[in-house]
Every structure is written in C-alpha cells, then in structure tokens.
Amino acid sequence: MRGTRKDDDGASSFSGGSGSSLGSRVSGSGDAEAARAEAENEEDADVLLQNKTGFIQPMFGVLYSTLSTGVKYDSLLRFAAARICLDFVQLFLLVVRPEFGFQINTDLWVWQAIKWVEFANPLTSESYEFYVVWIYVGVAILVGAIGVAAWVSWCFRRNYFLCVWPVMLLRMMVNAAVFLFYVSCFTVFLAAFNCNWFMEEQGEIETAEGATEVVDLRFRMHRFPEIECLELPHLAHGIVSLVACIVFTLVAYAVTLTDYEPNPASRRWLATPHPSVEVWALTAKTIMALNMAIFSGQLYIQSVIMCLATLFLCYLFIRWQPHLNEWVNHIRSGLYCMLFWASIFIAIMKFDHRREHPGHLKWLTDIMLMGLAPVLVFGAALSFARLRLSTYHILKTIRWVH
C-alpha cells in the first residue's frame, strides 16, 4: 500500500510538473504570438504613417520653401506698400468701370498710371488670335510653376537639392502672381468665358467677308462678339481657361492658408497670426472677379454682388483686425471702405430713374470721386476706434477678474 501510495504520489507529482511545464510552453507561445502580432501592427502603422508623410511632408515643404525661407518679402516696407496699393487698385478697377455708368476721363494721367494693372484690357484690345496666344502663355507659366513645385517636392522627399535657384524662382512667381497681381492674373483667364451668358440684347458684328450683321449677343464673347463661345475652336480654349482658373485659384488658396506668423513679436508689416481673414478676403475678391465675367451686362445683379462683397471686406478688417501691425489694419480698412463707397454708386446709377438725364451720371461720378478721401479717413478712424474699444473692454475685464 505504501509503495502504491508512493508511486501514486510520484505520478501525481510528475503529472503536476508536466502540466505546469506544458502550461508555461503554451503561455510562452501565446505571448510570443501576441508580441509578433503587435509588432506587425506597429509596422503597418509605421508604413501607413510613412505613406502619409511621404505626401504631406513634400507638399508642406514646397509651401514652406516658397513662403518661409530666408527673409519674407513683406518684411520690406516697399513690398508691403506695393502689395496693399496694388490690391486696392485692382479691386478699384473692377468696381469703377465705364460700363457701370461712371463718366471718367480715361485720358487723365491718373487713369493712365493705374490702368496697366488690369492685364486683361491690353491683351483683349488687339485681335482674338493675340488673346488666345496669351491664354496659352499663361497656361505654360502655370504649368511650369507646378512643375517646379513638383521638383521641389521630390527634392524634399529625398532630402537633397541639386540647386537652389528654382526655389527662388518659385518664390518670386508665387509672390508676384498670388500676393501682388491675383485679380489681374485671374481676370486674364476669366475673359475667355465672359460670354454674355444672361444678356438678351442684339448688336452688330463684322463678318469674315467684311460685312456687318445684327445678331443676338448672348453666348458670344463680350470682348469679341463675332466669336461664339459654345462652338469650336473657342469652346476648347474656354475649357483650357476654366481649368487654368481652377488650378490658379487652388494654388492661391493653398499659399494663403500657409501664410501666417506664429511669432507675436514679428516685425513683418503684413504678419497675421491666423490666415482665416485673408482666406475669406481672397474668396470675396474671387467672387468680385467672377461677377464681372458671369453676369456681364446684368447691372442689377452686379451692383448687388459688388456692394455685398466690398461690405464684407470692410467687416472682415474692421471687426477682426487680422494684422499684428495695427496701422496696416487701419489703412486696409479705409481702402476697403472706399471700395464700398464706390460700389454704392453702381447701384445708384442703375436704379436712379434720372440716369438718362444729361450730365446726371457725370454729377454722380464727381460725388463718388470727391468722397473717396473722406471715406478713407472715416474707415481708418472706425478701425482705430474698434481696436481701442476692444482693448479697453479686455483690460477692464482683466482688472475685474483680479
């Protein structure tokens, strides 16, 4: 019995030992499989992150290289002043146009000095073929800029640059086309599908044989009424211009979204801590330019859109004070108030029943021009008062909390 008990004890101890050993092996293999699965998941996550970074990092590298390398252009007072003045002049030429009813002496030296900013006028004042050539010149420049941006992106991905001059060239092109001449460059492409979409008037055109013919002006180019927009070859040119407009606008939005200054002590004249106001301002400018092309001849619609867009620009800069330099906010607020003042007269000239009276439009134009300087001062003063009032309330709140 004792031997049997001893054998039973040994068997039980053996079975217990083998069971624990087997459990350890099972547990160890399970931990190894879990570790292996976790490592595979981490590897997959790293690959996914690298794939995302592989696209995002070069894209932001291009934007960073075009905006943030070295000293920014708006650190120079002359560039900041040029950007503010050119932005105002381009929008002013969109608002104050003879076709709206403004009686302006275009031979004055002041008008001659600023009209060059509107690129579409000289390009469409010659023949239709001349304008089409310049459409494709603009498309070639846009494609070249995108090609340089793709090359810079590829260099960022490899972390190796063969040369630096393409980056500098890209910086100059972006600053010139987006920050200095956005509206002028945009309207060059827009002129291709300015086709009197809603006009129901007739006019005379010159046929290929040299004779004149009265035709319906709808769906014909505003600048070249002998060209029908929905027929070849202009239909192909219009599609190319439309694609170029979309690409150029997307580039402008991408550049504007990344142009901000996180350093509150920055000495840049046009530094802004957040790009939202500039993005909304870019949207308003784009709508103003589209308004000219799409609703050509429809002064009822154009006057309302111009008034709303310029009023929105005034609200943006007076309400939000986007720039770190307060005097830049005040100046731009005053300039946008001037645009709103001029836009009001578009509606007055359209809805005033005395517009057909001799000299009435000239009288309204003179009132508009004489009121520009006082409105500039008023807009700047309103922006100044808005900033001081908000500062007073903020300091009062801080003192009350403490």
C-alpha positions in Angstrom: 0.0 0.0 0.0 2.8 2.3 0.9 4.6 1.5 -2.4 1.4 2.2 -4.2 0.9 5.5 -2.4 4.5 6.5 -3.2 4.0 5.6 -6.8 0.8 7.5 -6.8 2.5 10.5 -5.3 5.3 10.3 -7.8 2.8 10.0 -10.7 0.8 12.9 -9.4 3.9 15.0 -8.9 5.1 14.1 -12.3 1.8 14.8 -13.9 1.6 18.1 -12.0 5.1 19.1 -13.1 4.4 18.1 -16.7 1.2 20.1 -16.6 2.8 23.2 -15.3 5.6 22.9 -17.9 3.1 22.4 -20.7 1.2 25.4 -19.5 4.3 27.5 -19.4 5.1 26.5 -23.0 1.5 27.3 -24.1 1.7 30.7 -22.2 5.1 31.4 -23.7 4.0 30.7 -27.2 0.8 32.8 -26.8 2.9 35.7 -25.5 5.2 35.4 -28.5 2.3 35.3 -31.0 0.8 38.4 -29.3 4.2 40.2 -29.4 4.6 39.2 -33.0 1.1 40.5 -33.9 1.7 43.7 -32.0 5.0 44.2 -33.9 3.2 43.6 -37.2 0.6 46.1 -36.3 3.2 48.7 -35.3 5.0 48.0 -38.6 1.8 48.5 -40.6 1.1 51.7 -38.7 4.6 53.0 -39.4 4.2 52.1 -43.1 0.9 54.0 -43.2 2.4 57.0 -41.4 5.3 57.0 -43.8 3.0 56.9 -46.8 1.0 59.8 -45.4 4.2 61.7 -44.5 5.5 60.9 -48.0 2.7 63.0 -49.5 2.2 65.6 -46.8 5.8 66.5 -46.0 6.8 67.3 -49.5 3.6 69.3 -50.1 4.2 71.4 -47.0 7.9 71.6 -47.9 7.0 73.3 -51.1 4.7 75.8 -49.4 7.4 76.4 -46.7 10.1 76.9 -49.2 8.0 79.5 -51.1 6.9 81.4 -48.1 9.3 80.9 -45.1 12.8 80.6 -46.4 15.1 83.5 -45.5 13.6 86.9 -45.0 9.9 87.2 -46.1 9.2 89.9 -48.7 6.7 91.7 -46.5 9.5 92.4 -44.1 10.4 95.2 -46.6 8.2 98.3 -46.4 8.3 98.8 -50.1 6.9 95.3 -50.8 4.2 95.7 -48.2 3.2 99.1 -49.5 3.2 97.7 -53.1 1.0 94.8 -52.1 -1.6 97.0 -50.3 -1.7 99.5 -53.1 -1.9 97.0 -56.0 -4.6 95.0 -54.2 -6.7 98.2 -53.9 -6.1 99.4 -57.4 -7.0 96.0 -59.0 -10.3 95.9 -57.0 -10.9 99.6 -57.7 -10.7 99.0 -61.4 -13.2 96.1 -61.0 -15.7 98.5 -59.3 -15.2 101.8 -61.1 -15.8 100.9 -64.8 -17.3 103.0 -67.6 -19.8 100.2 -68.4 -21.3 100.7 -65.0 -22.1 104.3 -65.9 -19.1 106.1 -64.4 -18.2 109.1 -66.5 -14.4 109.0 -66.2 -11.9 110.9 -68.4 -9.7 108.0 -69.4 -7.1 110.4 -70.8 -6.2 111.7 -67.4 -2.7 110.9 -66.2 -4.0 109.3 -63.1 -6.1 106.8 -65.0 -3.3 106.1 -67.4 -1.0 105.4 -64.5 -3.2 102.8 -62.9 -4.9 101.1 -65.9 -1.8 99.0 -66.7 -2.6 96.9 -63.6 -5.6 95.3 -65.4 -3.8 92.8 -67.6 -6.9 91.7 -69.5 -7.5 95.0 -71.1 -4.4 95.3 -73.3 -4.5 91.6 -74.1 -8.1 91.8 -75.4 -7.7 95.1 -77.1 -5.9 93.5 -80.0 -7.2 90.6 -82.1 -8.8 87.4 -80.9 -5.8 85.4 -82.0 -3.5 87.6 -80.0 -5.6 87.0 -76.8 -5.6 83.2 -77.4 -1.8 83.2 -77.7 -1.6 84.9 -74.3 -4.0 82.4 -72.8 -1.6 79.6 -73.6 1.4 81.7 -72.5 -0.3 82.0 -69.1 -1.1 78.3 -69.1 2.5 77.5 -69.9 3.7 79.7 -67.0 1.2 78.0 -64.6 2.3 74.5 -65.7 6.0 75.5 -65.4 5.3 76.7 -61.9 3.6 73.5 -60.9 6.5 71.5 -62.5 9.0 73.5 -60.4 6.8 72.8 -57.3 6.8 69.1 -58.1 10.6 69.1 -58.4 10.9 70.9 -55.1 8.6 68.3 -53.5 10.7 65.5 -54.9 13.8 67.1 -53.5 12.2 67.4 -50.1 11.3 63.8 -50.2 14.8 62.8 -51.0 16.2 65.5 -48.6 18.6 66.5 -51.3 18.7 69.6 -53.5 20.7 69.8 -56.7 20.4 73.6 -56.9 18.5 76.4 -55.1 17.7 78.8 -57.9 14.4 77.0 -58.9 13.2 77.5 -55.3 13.9 81.2 -55.5 12.2 81.5 -58.9 9.1 79.7 -57.5 9.1 82.2 -54.6 9.2 85.1 -56.9 6.4 83.7 -59.1 4.1 82.9 -56.1 4.6 86.3 -54.5 4.0 88.1 -57.8 1.0 86.1 -59.0 -0.8 85.5 -55.7 0.1 88.4 -53.4 0.6 91.2 -55.9 -1.5 90.5 -59.1 -4.0 87.9 -58.1 -7.1 89.7 -59.5 -5.3 90.7 -62.7 -3.9 87.3 -63.5 -7.3 85.7 -62.6 -9.2 88.0 -65.0 -7.0 87.2 -67.9 -8.3 83.6 -67.9 -11.8 84.8 -67.0 -12.1 86.8 -70.1 -12.2 83.6 -72.2 -15.7 82.7 -70.8 -17.1 86.2 -70.4 -19.8 85.3 -72.9 -22.8 87.5 -72.1 -24.5 84.4 -70.5 -27.6 86.3 -69.4 -27.7 89.2 -71.9 -30.7 89.4 -74.2 -29.6 92.2 -76.5 -28.7 92.4 -80.1 -25.7 94.1 -81.6 -23.7 94.5 -84.8 -20.7 92.3 -85.6 -18.3 92.2 -88.5 -18.4 89.0 -90.5 -15.4 87.3 -92.2 -16.4 88.9 -95.5 -16.2 92.4 -94.0 -20.0 93.0 -93.9 -21.9 93.9 -90.7 -24.7 91.7 -89.3 -27.1 92.2 -86.4 -27.0 89.1 -84.2 -28.1 88.1 -80.7 -25.2 88.8 -78.3 -26.0 86.0 -75.9 -23.3 83.3 -75.7 -20.8 85.5 -77.6 -17.6 86.8 -76.2 -18.0 90.2 -74.5 -14.7 91.4 -76.0 -15.1 89.8 -79.3 -18.8 89.4 -80.2 -18.0 87.8 -83.5 -16.8 84.7 -81.6 -19.4 82.2 -80.3 -18.4 80.7 -77.0 -20.1 77.3 -77.4 -18.6 76.5 -80.8 -15.2 75.3 -81.7 -12.4 76.4 -81.6 -13.3 78.8 -78.7 -15.0 76.0 -76.8 -11.7 74.3 -76.4 -9.9 77.5 -75.5 -12.6 78.2 -72.9 -12.2 74.8 -71.3 -8.5 75.3 -71.0 -9.0 78.7 -69.4 -11.5 77.3 -67.0 -9.1 74.6 -65.9 -6.4 77.2 -65.5 -8.7 79.4 -63.4 -9.5 76.5 -61.1 -5.8 75.4 -60.7 -4.7 79.0 -60.2 -7.3 79.6 -57.5 -6.5 76.4 -55.7 -2.8 77.4 -55.6 -3.7 80.9 -54.3 -5.8 79.3 -51.5 -3.0 76.9 -50.6 -0.5 79.7 -50.4 -2.8 82.0 -48.4 -3.6 79.2 -45.9 0.0 78.7 -45.1 1.0 82.4 -44.9 0.7 83.2 -41.2 3.1 84.3 -38.5 3.0 82.4 -35.1 5.5 84.8 -33.6 3.6 87.8 -32.0 6.8 89.8 -31.9 7.3 89.6 -35.6 8.4 92.8 -37.4 6.8 91.8 -40.7 4.5 94.6 -41.9 1.7 92.2 -43.1 2.2 89.5 -40.5 -1.1 87.8 -39.4 -1.4 85.2 -36.7 -4.1 83.3 -38.5 -4.9 83.1 -42.2 -8.7 82.9 -41.9 -9.4 86.6 -42.6 -7.1 86.5 -45.7 -8.8 83.4 -46.9 -12.2 85.0 -46.7 -10.9 88.2 -48.3 -9.5 86.1 -51.2 -12.9 84.5 -51.5 -14.6 87.9 -51.7 -12.1 89.1 -54.4 -12.7 85.9 -56.4 -16.4 86.5 -56.3 -16.0 90.1 -57.5 -13.9 88.9 -60.4 -16.4 86.1 -61.3 -19.2 88.6 -61.0 -17.7 90.6 -63.8 -17.4 87.6 -66.1 -20.5 85.7 -65.5 -23.1 88.5 -65.1 -21.7 90.8 -67.8 -24.5 93.3 -68.8 -26.7 92.5 -65.8 -26.1 95.6 -63.7 -28.9 94.7 -61.3 -27.1 91.6 -60.2 -23.6 93.0 -60.5 -24.3 96.1 -58.4 -25.8 94.0 -55.5 -22.8 91.5 -55.6 -20.3 94.3 -55.6 -21.9 96.1 -52.7 -22.1 92.9 -50.6 -18.5 91.8 -51.4 -17.0 95.1 -50.6 -19.1 95.5 -47.4 -17.9 92.0 -46.4 -14.2 93.1 -46.9 -14.9 96.2 -44.7 -16.4 94.0 -42.0 -13.5 91.5 -42.1 -10.8 94.0 -41.5 -12.6 96.3 -39.1 -14.1 93.5 -37.0 -11.1 91.1 -36.8 -8.1 93.4 -37.1 -6.0 90.5 -38.6 -2.6 92.0 -38.9 -0.1 92.3 -36.0 0.7 95.9 -37.1 -2.4 97.9 -36.2 -1.7 100.7 -38.8 -1.9 98.1 -41.6 -5.3 97.2 -40.4 -6.5 100.8 -40.3 -5.1 101.6 -43.8 -6.6 98.5 -45.4 -10.0 99.1 -43.6 -10.0 102.6 -45.0 -9.2 101.4 -48.5 -12.0 98.7 -48.5 -14.4 101.4 -47.2 -13.5 103.4 -50.3 -14.4 100.3 -52.5 -17.7 100.0 -50.7 -18.4 103.7 -51.2 -17.8 103.3 -55.0 -19.9 100.2 -55.1 -22.9 102.0 -53.7 -22.8 104.3 -56.7 -23.1 101.4 -59.1 -26.5 100.6 -57.5 -27.4 104.3 -57.5 -26.6 104.7 -61.2 -28.5 101.6 -62.1 -31.7 102.2 -60.1 -31.8 106.0 -60.3 -34.6 107.0 -62.7 -32.7 110.2 -63.6 -29.7 108.3 -65.1 -30.9 109.3 -68.6 -30.8 113.0 -67.9 -27.8 114.8 -69.5 -24.9 115.2 -67.0 -26.5 113.2 -64.2 -24.1 110.3 -64.4 -21.2 112.8 -64.5 -22.5 114.5 -61.4 -22.8 111.2 -59.6 -19.2 110.3 -60.7 -17.8 113.5 -59.3 -19.6 113.0 -56.0 -18.1 109.5 -55.8 -14.6 110.7 -56.6 -14.7 113.6 -54.1 -15.9 111.3 -51.4 -13.1 108.8 -51.7 -10.6 110.7 -49.4 -13.1 111.4 -46.6 -14.3 107.8 -46.7 -10.7 106.6 -46.4 -10.2 108.7 -43.3 -13.6 107.6 -41.9 -12.8 103.9 -42.4 -9.3 104.2 -40.8 -10.8 106.1 -37.9 -13.6 103.4 -37.5 -10.9 100.7 -37.4 -8.9 102.7 -34.9 -11.9 103.2 -32.6 -12.9 99.5 -32.9 -9.4 98.4 -31.8 -9.2 100.9 -28.9 -12.7 99.9 -27.7 -12.0 96.2 -27.7 -8.7 96.8 -26.0 -10.4 98.9 -23.3 -13.0 96.1 -22.7 -10.3 93.5 -22.5 -8.3 95.4 -19.9 -11.4 96.2 -17.9 -12.3 92.5 -17.8 -8.8 91.6 -16.7 -8.8 94.2 -13.9 -12.3 93.0 -12.8 -11.0 89.3 -12.6 -8.0 90.3 -10.5 
